[in-house]
Amino acid sequence: MEREVEPEPEPWDRFKDWLHSICVVTFDLELGQALEVIYPGDAILSNVEKINICYLAFPDSNSSNAQDANFHFRIRRILGDVRPCRKQLIEKSPSSFPFDPHYLYGFVHFRQCKDPKIHRGYFQKSIVLMTTLPLFSLFYSVTARIAEHFFENGEAAIEAACHHIDTWLQPSVGKTLELPLLGSIITCRIPAASDLPYDFRMDGYVELSDHTANNKLFRPDFATPILSQIYHLQLIWELVLLGEPLLIIAPTPAISASLVQSIVALISPLRVVNDFRPYFTIHDSEFKEYSSKSRNPPRVILGVTNPFFTKALDHWPHILKIAENTGEKDESHKPRKNWSSSRTLDIPPGLYTQYKPFLSRDKSLAKKLLKTTQESQKISILQRHFLELTQSFMIPMERYLSSLMPLKKEMTPFKGIPSSRPFSMDDFLSSLDTIGGPSLTCGTKGDWSGLYRKFISCANFGGWLSMRARDVSTQLKTHYVEALCSADFCSQTLSTKHNVEIVDLVLRIRERIIELGSTESSENRKKLVRQIVKILSNVDEDLKQLLMSNCSLREILV
């Protein structure tokens, strides 16, 4: 039998599997920030998206320093389509993978340098890669590489980069991919859901190496900003877990983006369901929505740099102000309660909140981090600590959810797939006395029951329960197929059933076969087909003719 040859991909298909577009944004004396060019030319961006990209492509504060800056942002998307390869990516990647088809990430390389030929005296331009894929280390490196060649060779470098990306294999988890780009090879591995949890990387879910000795990969700093906040991280973990609004005021877009993304990752393997913006400006189309004082602040984690936000968002309940030098730790071990922006914009760095945490602060984390000198070890300690804390929080909920599932012995081929019992907060809290709470698996003490009650009412719980409901449904279907495959549909068994029950049984088996796919050659599919054949051979002729009148059933048996 000849192997089926896969069709050649259409032009730009592989490019679109990885990126939405590559934009060049420049500063025009008359227009301000302007979109100079976009590749490919047919990439669809609304006017609102174009305006947002233009303003987010530049730092939101004045600086006369000649410098390059790398950072990323996230914007709402008008069209939320999902390419087929990305569906598989979502299904097989870690549950905390921050992918959402309704949002686009922008990876920016901004250049500012003195140029006496320009009236303002400075050349300002940004290269922006737009994508739905949150592969931070990869796209920071790709953006920096394209920008390096663009500023030397012009638009021809972007065209060449687009053609190289269009040759890349589709993004897939757990496989090492070699990605050619402008004279070098980037090796990339996207983690899979089956990877060990401690292999999780806060800095971008991807491993990189470059085979060209002369080129160095640009790596974003996802360590320094988060480590500067060690005394506040457990409280911030609670705020993120409960989906509370959090404003982060940072000195630069790079620090803002790094800190927001690291904070979002604190509750891994849980996924943050609410919106988060690694970098946000006063020109954003949603600024009015976020700054309105006539309603409660939206449940968003917002990273900003413009001092104007000090006054504009002073009604937000939780504000984290970052010091100019992020290497300096905030020595105010306790959060400050009063945020008074009325007199001055020069607010001291620190965490401003009146939130009373449910858990006692675990001082062991700060002690471990202060004893360690290597930054890589510090990040490893930090990730492990919060992974264990989140898992300790989730384990009782996972156990309770498992107890709601019907037993295998309750499944019978002659009835439909049984459903799980609904989640009850009161029953769950009662079960803590039986199965033990999180304090058994971690050393953190406090009002765990109060934290659970608050968590149940937030979007992160709804997102987790929805995801687990899909997992449970898949698991129940698997058990049900096993029950159908192992059942003995002999004439003696069928003689005790009404014709209606037998018809329902055959239709349920047919439905499972269709779900397994027409080209599926799995053993279970073959077993189910044999079960239908056996049933047909053990019923009377009238019933057999009735069943065979079903077109889709005849197609299955052909």
C-alpha positions as CSV (number, residue, x, y, z in Angstrom):
1,M,0.0,0.0,0.0
2,E,1.5,3.3,-1.1
3,R,2.1,6.0,1.6
4,E,-0.1,9.0,1.1
5,V,2.0,12.1,0.2
6,E,1.2,15.2,2.2
7,P,0.2,18.2,0.0
8,E,2.7,21.0,-0.4
9,P,1.8,23.9,1.9
10,E,0.4,27.1,0.3
11,P,2.6,30.2,0.2
12,W,2.7,31.9,3.7
13,D,1.0,28.9,5.3
14,R,4.0,27.9,7.5
15,F,4.7,31.6,8.2
16,K,1.1,32.0,9.5
17,D,1.5,28.9,11.7
18,W,4.1,30.8,13.6
19,L,3.4,34.5,13.1
20,H,0.6,36.9,12.2
21,S,2.8,39.6,10.8
22,I,6.0,41.6,11.0
23,C,5.5,45.4,11.4
24,V,7.9,48.3,11.1
25,V,6.8,51.3,13.2
26,T,8.6,54.7,12.8
27,F,8.3,58.1,14.4
28,D,7.1,60.7,12.0
29,L,7.4,64.4,12.9
30,E,3.9,65.2,11.6
31,L,2.1,62.0,12.4
32,G,3.8,60.7,15.5
33,Q,4.2,56.9,15.6
34,A,3.2,55.5,12.2
35,L,3.0,52.0,10.7
36,E,5.6,52.1,7.9
37,V,5.2,48.6,6.5
38,I,3.6,45.3,7.3
39,Y,4.6,41.8,6.1
40,P,2.9,39.9,4.6
41,G,0.9,42.5,2.7
42,D,-2.4,40.6,3.2
43,A,-2.1,40.4,7.0
44,I,-5.4,41.7,8.5
45,L,-5.2,44.3,11.2
46,S,-8.1,46.6,12.1
47,N,-7.4,50.4,12.5
48,V,-7.7,50.1,16.3
49,E,-5.1,47.3,16.3
50,K,-2.8,49.3,14.1
51,I,-3.0,52.3,16.4
52,N,-2.4,50.2,19.5
53,I,0.6,48.6,17.9
54,C,2.1,51.9,16.9
55,Y,1.9,53.3,20.4
56,L,3.0,50.1,22.1
57,A,6.0,49.7,19.8
58,F,7.7,52.7,21.6
59,P,8.6,53.3,25.2
60,D,5.9,55.5,26.9
61,S,8.3,57.9,28.5
62,N,10.8,60.4,27.2
63,S,14.5,59.5,27.2
64,S,17.4,61.1,25.4
65,N,19.6,58.0,25.7
66,A,20.8,56.3,22.5
67,Q,19.7,52.8,23.2
68,D,18.0,49.6,21.9
69,A,15.1,48.1,24.0
70,N,13.4,44.7,23.8
71,F,10.0,44.1,25.3
72,H,6.6,42.6,24.5
73,F,2.9,43.6,24.8
74,R,-0.5,41.9,24.4
75,I,-3.6,43.4,22.7
76,R,-7.1,42.3,22.1
77,R,-7.7,40.8,18.7
78,I,-10.7,41.6,16.5
79,L,-10.6,38.2,14.7
80,G,-10.1,35.1,16.9
81,D,-9.5,32.3,14.4
82,V,-7.4,29.3,15.4
83,R,-5.3,27.5,12.9
84,P,-5.5,23.6,13.0
85,C,-1.9,23.1,14.1
86,R,-2.5,25.5,17.0
87,K,-5.4,23.4,18.3
88,Q,-3.1,20.5,18.7
89,L,-0.5,22.8,20.3
90,I,-3.1,23.9,22.9
91,E,-4.2,20.3,23.6
92,K,-0.7,18.9,24.1
93,S,1.0,21.9,25.8
94,P,1.1,22.6,29.6
95,S,-2.2,23.7,31.1
96,S,-0.8,27.1,32.1
97,F,0.3,27.9,28.5
98,P,-1.1,31.5,28.1
99,F,-2.5,31.1,24.6
100,D,-5.8,32.8,23.8
101,P,-6.9,33.2,20.1
102,H,-8.6,36.5,21.1
103,Y,-5.2,38.2,21.9
104,L,-2.1,39.0,19.9
105,Y,1.4,39.3,21.4
106,G,3.8,41.9,20.0
107,F,7.5,41.3,20.4
108,V,9.4,44.6,20.0
109,H,13.0,45.7,19.2
110,F,13.1,49.5,19.5
111,R,16.1,51.5,18.4
112,Q,16.8,55.1,19.3
113,C,20.0,56.8,18.2
114,K,21.3,60.3,17.5
115,D,20.9,61.4,13.9
116,P,21.8,65.1,13.1
117,K,20.0,64.8,9.7
118,I,16.6,64.5,11.6
119,H,15.0,67.7,12.9
120,R,14.4,66.2,16.4
121,G,18.0,64.9,16.4
122,Y,17.0,61.2,17.0
123,F,16.3,58.2,14.8
124,Q,13.4,56.1,16.3
125,K,12.1,52.9,14.8
126,S,10.8,49.6,16.0
127,I,10.5,46.1,14.5
128,V,7.4,44.3,15.9
129,L,6.6,40.6,15.5
130,M,2.8,39.9,16.0
131,T,1.7,36.4,17.0
132,T,-0.8,34.5,19.1
133,L,1.9,32.1,20.4
134,P,3.3,33.0,23.8
135,L,6.8,31.6,23.0
136,F,8.8,34.4,24.7
137,S,12.4,33.3,24.5
138,L,12.0,32.2,20.9
139,F,10.3,35.4,19.6
140,Y,12.5,37.7,21.6
141,S,15.5,36.1,19.9
142,V,13.9,36.1,16.5
143,T,12.9,39.8,16.8
144,A,16.4,40.8,17.8
145,R,17.9,38.8,15.0
146,I,15.6,40.3,12.3
147,A,16.1,43.8,13.8
148,E,19.9,43.5,13.7
149,H,19.8,42.6,9.9
150,F,17.0,45.2,9.2
151,F,19.0,48.1,10.6
152,E,22.0,47.1,8.5
153,N,20.3,46.0,5.2
154,G,16.8,47.5,5.2
155,E,13.5,45.9,4.2
156,A,15.2,43.2,2.2
157,A,16.1,41.6,5.6
158,I,12.5,41.3,6.6
159,E,11.5,39.8,3.3
160,A,14.3,37.2,3.7
161,A,13.3,36.5,7.2
162,C,9.6,35.9,6.1
163,H,10.7,33.4,3.5
164,H,12.9,31.6,6.0
165,I,10.0,31.4,8.5
166,D,7.8,30.1,5.7
167,T,10.1,27.0,5.5
168,W,9.8,26.2,9.2
169,L,8.0,23.0,10.3
170,Q,4.7,23.5,12.1
171,P,5.0,24.3,15.8
172,S,4.6,21.1,17.8
173,V,5.2,20.2,21.5
174,G,7.9,17.9,22.8
175,K,9.9,17.9,19.5
176,T,13.2,19.7,18.9
177,L,12.8,21.9,15.8
178,E,15.6,23.4,13.8
179,L,14.5,26.8,12.5
180,P,16.7,28.5,9.9
181,L,16.8,32.3,10.1
182,L,19.1,34.8,8.3
183,G,22.2,32.7,8.2
184,S,21.8,30.9,11.5
185,I,19.9,27.9,12.9
186,I,17.8,28.3,16.1
187,T,17.0,25.1,17.9
188,C,13.6,25.2,19.7
189,R,11.7,22.8,21.8
190,I,8.2,23.7,23.0
191,P,7.4,21.9,26.3
192,A,4.7,19.3,26.4
193,A,2.0,18.7,29.0
194,S,3.7,15.4,29.8
195,D,7.0,17.1,30.8
196,L,8.0,17.1,34.5
197,P,6.4,20.1,36.2
198,Y,9.8,21.3,37.5
199,D,11.0,21.7,33.8
200,F,8.6,24.6,33.5
201,R,10.4,27.7,32.4
202,M,9.1,31.1,33.7
203,D,11.0,32.9,30.9
204,G,9.1,31.5,28.0
205,Y,8.2,27.8,27.6
206,V,11.0,27.2,25.1
207,E,14.6,26.0,24.9
208,L,17.0,27.7,22.6
209,S,20.5,27.1,21.1
210,D,22.2,28.7,18.1
211,H,24.5,26.6,16.0
212,T,26.3,29.6,14.6
213,A,29.2,30.5,16.9
214,N,29.4,34.1,15.8
215,N,25.8,34.9,16.7
216,K,24.5,35.1,20.2
217,L,20.9,34.6,21.0
218,F,19.1,37.5,22.8
219,R,17.6,36.3,26.0
220,P,15.0,38.3,27.9
221,D,15.7,38.9,31.6
222,F,12.7,37.3,33.4
223,A,14.7,36.9,36.6
224,T,15.9,40.2,38.1
225,P,12.5,42.0,38.3
226,I,10.7,39.2,40.0
227,L,13.5,38.4,42.4
228,S,13.5,42.1,43.6
229,Q,10.0,41.5,45.0
230,I,10.7,38.4,47.1
231,Y,9.1,39.8,50.3
232,H,5.8,40.5,48.5
233,L,5.5,37.4,46.2
234,Q,3.3,35.3,48.4
235,L,0.8,38.0,48.8
236,I,1.0,38.7,45.1
237,W,0.5,34.9,44.5
238,E,-2.9,35.2,46.4
239,L,-3.9,38.3,44.4
240,V,-3.2,36.5,41.1
241,L,-4.9,33.3,42.3
242,L,-8.0,35.2,43.1
243,G,-8.0,37.3,39.9
244,E,-7.6,40.6,41.7
245,P,-6.8,43.8,39.7
246,L,-3.1,44.6,40.0
247,L,-1.3,47.7,38.6
248,I,2.5,47.4,38.2
249,I,4.4,50.7,37.7
250,A,7.8,50.0,36.3
251,P,10.7,52.2,35.0
252,T,10.9,50.6,31.6
253,P,8.7,48.5,29.2
254,A,11.2,45.6,29.5
255,I,10.9,45.5,33.3
256,S,7.1,45.9,33.1
257,A,6.7,43.1,30.5
258,S,9.1,40.8,32.4
259,L,7.4,41.3,35.7
260,V,3.8,40.9,34.5
261,Q,4.7,37.7,32.6
262,S,6.5,36.3,35.7
263,I,3.7,37.2,38.0
264,V,1.2,35.5,35.6
265,A,3.4,32.3,35.8
266,L,3.4,32.3,39.7
267,I,0.2,30.2,39.8
268,S,1.3,27.6,37.3
269,P,0.1,24.9,36.6
270,L,-3.1,26.9,37.0
271,R,-3.8,29.3,34.1
272,V,-4.7,32.9,34.6
273,V,-8.1,33.4,32.9
274,N,-8.5,37.1,33.3
275,D,-6.8,39.6,31.0
276,F,-3.2,40.7,31.5
277,R,-1.1,43.4,29.8
278,P,2.7,43.1,30.0
279,Y,3.0,46.7,28.8
280,F,0.2,49.3,28.5
281,T,0.1,53.0,27.5
282,I,-2.2,56.0,27.9
283,H,-3.0,55.8,24.2
284,D,-4.4,52.3,24.3
285,S,-8.0,52.0,23.1
286,E,-8.9,50.5,26.5
287,F,-7.4,53.2,28.6
288,K,-10.8,54.8,29.3
289,E,-12.2,51.5,30.3
290,Y,-9.4,50.8,32.7
291,S,-9.2,54.4,34.2
292,S,-12.9,54.9,34.8
293,K,-13.6,55.7,38.5
294,S,-17.3,55.3,38.1
295,R,-17.0,51.5,38.4
296,N,-14.8,48.9,40.0
297,P,-11.4,48.4,38.2
298,P,-11.4,45.5,35.7
299,R,-9.7,42.3,36.9
300,V,-6.6,42.8,34.9
301,I,-2.8,42.6,35.6
302,L,-1.6,45.9,34.1
303,G,2.1,46.8,33.4
304,V,2.8,50.5,32.8
305,T,5.7,53.0,32.8
306,N,4.2,56.4,32.4
307,P,4.1,58.4,35.7
308,F,0.7,59.7,34.6
309,F,-0.8,56.3,35.7
310,T,0.1,57.2,39.3
311,K,-2.8,59.6,39.3
312,A,-5.1,58.1,36.6
313,L,-5.3,54.7,38.3
314,D,-4.9,55.7,42.0
315,H,-8.3,54.0,42.7
316,W,-6.9,50.5,41.9
317,P,-6.9,48.4,45.0
318,H,-3.4,46.8,44.5
319,I,-0.4,48.8,43.1
320,L,3.2,47.6,42.9
321,K,5.7,50.4,42.3
322,I,9.1,49.2,41.1
323,A,12.3,51.0,42.0
324,E,14.4,52.6,39.2
325,N,17.2,50.1,39.9
326,T,15.5,46.7,39.9
327,G,18.6,45.1,41.4
328,E,17.6,46.7,44.7
329,K,15.1,44.7,46.7
330,D,12.2,46.4,48.2
331,E,13.3,46.4,51.8
332,S,9.8,47.3,53.1
333,H,8.9,43.7,54.0
334,K,5.3,44.6,54.6
335,P,2.9,46.1,52.1
336,R,2.1,49.8,52.4
337,K,-1.6,50.6,53.0
338,N,-1.9,54.2,51.7
339,W,-1.3,55.3,48.1
340,S,-1.5,59.1,48.1
341,S,-0.8,60.5,44.6
342,S,-2.5,63.8,45.3
343,R,0.7,65.7,46.3
344,T,3.4,64.2,44.1
345,L,4.2,61.7,41.4
346,D,7.3,60.6,43.3
347,I,5.8,57.7,45.2
348,P,8.3,55.4,47.0
349,P,8.6,51.9,45.5
350,G,6.7,49.1,47.2
351,L,3.4,47.2,47.3
352,Y,0.4,49.3,48.1
353,T,-2.7,47.4,49.2
354,Q,-5.2,47.0,52.0
355,Y,-5.7,43.3,51.2
356,K,-5.4,41.0,54.2
357,P,-3.9,37.7,53.0
358,F,-5.5,34.4,54.0
359,L,-2.1,32.7,54.5
360,S,0.7,33.4,56.8
361,R,3.9,34.5,55.0
362,D,6.4,31.6,54.5
363,K,9.7,33.3,55.5
364,S,11.7,30.3,54.4
365,L,11.5,31.4,50.7
366,A,13.3,34.7,51.4
367,K,15.9,33.0,53.5
368,K,16.7,30.4,50.8
369,L,16.9,33.1,48.1
370,L,19.1,35.4,50.2
371,K,21.6,32.5,50.9
372,T,21.9,31.7,47.2
373,T,24.2,33.7,45.0
374,Q,23.6,32.3,41.5
375,E,20.6,33.8,39.7
376,S,19.7,30.6,37.9
377,Q,19.5,28.8,41.3
378,K,17.3,31.6,42.7
379,I,14.8,31.3,39.9
380,S,14.8,27.5,40.3
381,I,14.0,27.9,44.0
382,L,11.3,30.5,43.3
383,Q,9.6,28.4,40.6
384,R,9.7,25.2,42.8
385,H,8.3,27.1,45.8
386,F,5.3,28.5,44.0
387,L,4.7,25.4,42.0
388,E,4.5,23.4,45.2
389,L,2.3,26.0,46.9
390,T,-0.1,26.0,43.9
391,Q,-0.2,22.2,43.7
392,S,-0.8,22.0,47.5
393,F,-3.7,24.3,47.0
394,M,-5.1,22.3,44.1
395,I,-4.5,18.7,45.3
396,P,-7.6,18.7,47.7
397,M,-9.8,20.1,44.9
398,E,-8.5,17.4,42.4
399,R,-9.2,14.7,45.0
400,Y,-12.7,16.0,45.6
401,L,-13.4,16.3,41.9
402,S,-12.2,12.6,41.4
403,S,-14.7,11.5,44.1
404,L,-17.6,13.0,42.1
405,M,-16.9,10.7,39.1
406,P,-19.0,7.6,38.8
407,L,-17.3,4.3,39.4
408,K,-16.4,2.0,36.5
409,K,-18.7,-0.7,37.8
410,E,-21.6,1.7,37.5
411,M,-21.1,1.8,33.7
412,T,-23.3,-0.4,31.6
413,P,-23.4,-0.6,27.8
414,F,-27.2,-0.5,27.9
415,K,-27.3,3.0,29.4
416,G,-25.6,6.3,28.3
417,I,-22.4,7.7,29.7
418,P,-23.0,8.6,33.3
419,S,-22.3,12.2,34.5
420,S,-20.2,13.4,37.4
421,R,-22.0,14.9,40.4
422,P,-21.8,18.8,40.5
423,F,-19.1,20.5,42.5
424,S,-20.4,21.7,46.0
425,M,-18.3,24.2,48.0
426,D,-19.8,23.0,51.3
427,D,-19.2,19.4,50.5
428,F,-15.6,20.2,49.4
429,L,-14.8,22.1,52.6
430,S,-16.3,19.2,54.7
431,S,-14.0,16.8,52.8
432,L,-10.9,18.7,53.9
433,D,-11.4,17.3,57.4
434,T,-11.3,13.8,55.9
435,I,-8.7,14.0,53.1
436,G,-6.6,16.7,54.8
437,G,-5.9,20.3,53.7
438,P,-2.9,21.9,51.9
439,S,-1.0,22.4,55.2
440,L,-0.3,18.7,55.1
441,T,1.7,19.0,51.8
442,C,3.3,22.4,52.4
443,G,4.5,24.3,55.5
444,T,2.3,27.3,54.9
445,K,-0.3,27.9,57.6
446,G,-3.4,30.1,57.5
447,D,-7.1,30.3,56.6
448,W,-7.1,27.8,53.7
449,S,-10.9,27.5,53.9
450,G,-11.4,31.2,53.5
451,L,-9.0,31.2,50.5
452,Y,-11.0,28.4,48.9
453,R,-14.3,30.2,49.4
454,K,-12.8,33.3,47.7
455,F,-11.3,31.3,44.9
456,I,-14.5,29.6,44.0
457,S,-16.1,32.9,43.1
458,C,-13.3,34.0,40.7
459,A,-12.7,33.4,37.0
460,N,-9.6,31.2,37.6
461,F,-11.7,28.6,39.3
462,G,-14.3,28.7,36.5
463,G,-11.5,28.2,34.0
464,W,-10.0,25.3,36.0
465,L,-13.3,23.6,36.5
466,S,-14.2,24.0,32.8
467,M,-10.9,22.4,31.7
468,R,-11.2,19.6,34.2
469,A,-14.8,19.0,33.2
470,R,-13.6,18.4,29.6
471,D,-10.8,16.1,30.9
472,V,-13.4,14.1,33.0
473,S,-15.8,13.9,30.1
474,T,-12.9,12.5,27.9
475,Q,-12.0,10.0,30.7
476,L,-15.6,8.9,31.1
477,K,-15.9,8.3,27.3
478,T,-12.7,6.2,27.4
479,H,-14.1,4.1,30.3
480,Y,-17.4,3.7,28.5
481,V,-15.7,2.6,25.2
482,E,-13.8,0.0,27.3
483,A,-17.1,-1.2,28.8
484,L,-18.6,-1.5,25.3
485,C,-15.5,-3.4,24.0
486,S,-15.5,-5.9,26.9
487,A,-19.3,-6.6,27.1
488,D,-20.6,-9.9,26.0
489,F,-23.5,-9.3,23.6
490,C,-24.5,-12.9,23.3
491,S,-28.1,-14.0,22.3
492,Q,-28.9,-14.8,25.9
493,T,-28.0,-11.3,27.0
494,L,-29.8,-9.6,24.2
495,S,-33.0,-11.7,24.7
496,T,-33.5,-10.0,28.1
497,K,-33.6,-6.6,26.5
498,H,-36.3,-4.7,24.7
499,N,-35.8,-3.9,21.0
500,V,-35.7,-0.2,21.9
501,E,-32.8,-0.8,24.3
502,I,-30.9,-2.8,21.6
503,V,-31.4,0.0,19.0
504,D,-30.2,2.6,21.5
505,L,-27.2,0.4,22.2
506,V,-26.2,0.1,18.6
507,L,-26.6,3.8,18.0
508,R,-24.4,4.6,21.0
509,I,-21.7,2.2,19.6
510,R,-22.0,3.8,16.2
511,E,-21.6,7.3,17.8
512,R,-18.4,6.1,19.6
513,I,-17.0,4.7,16.3
514,I,-17.7,8.0,14.5
515,E,-15.9,9.9,17.3
516,L,-12.8,7.6,16.8
517,G,-12.6,8.8,13.2
518,S,-13.3,7.0,9.9
519,T,-9.6,6.6,9.1
520,E,-8.7,5.5,12.7
521,S,-7.2,2.0,12.8
522,S,-7.2,1.8,16.5
523,E,-7.9,-1.5,18.2
524,N,-10.9,-0.1,20.0
525,R,-12.6,0.9,16.8
526,K,-12.1,-2.6,15.3
527,K,-13.6,-4.1,18.5
528,L,-16.6,-1.8,18.4
529,V,-17.3,-2.7,14.8
530,R,-17.0,-6.4,15.7
531,Q,-19.5,-5.8,18.6
532,I,-22.1,-4.4,16.2
533,V,-21.6,-7.4,13.9
534,K,-22.1,-9.7,16.9
535,I,-25.3,-7.9,17.9
536,L,-26.7,-8.1,14.4
537,S,-26.0,-11.8,14.3
538,N,-27.8,-12.4,17.6
539,V,-31.1,-10.5,17.0
540,D,-34.1,-11.5,14.9
541,E,-34.3,-10.7,11.2
542,D,-36.9,-7.8,11.6
543,L,-34.7,-6.0,14.1
544,K,-31.6,-6.6,12.0
545,Q,-33.3,-5.1,8.9
546,L,-34.4,-2.1,11.0
547,L,-30.8,-1.5,12.2
548,M,-29.3,-1.9,8.8
549,S,-31.7,0.8,7.4
550,N,-29.4,3.3,9.1
551,C,-27.1,4.6,6.3
552,S,-24.2,5.6,8.6
553,L,-24.3,2.2,10.2
554,R,-24.1,0.5,6.8
555,E,-21.1,2.7,5.9
556,I,-19.3,1.6,9.1
557,L,-19.8,-2.0,8.4
558,V,-18.6,-1.9,4.8
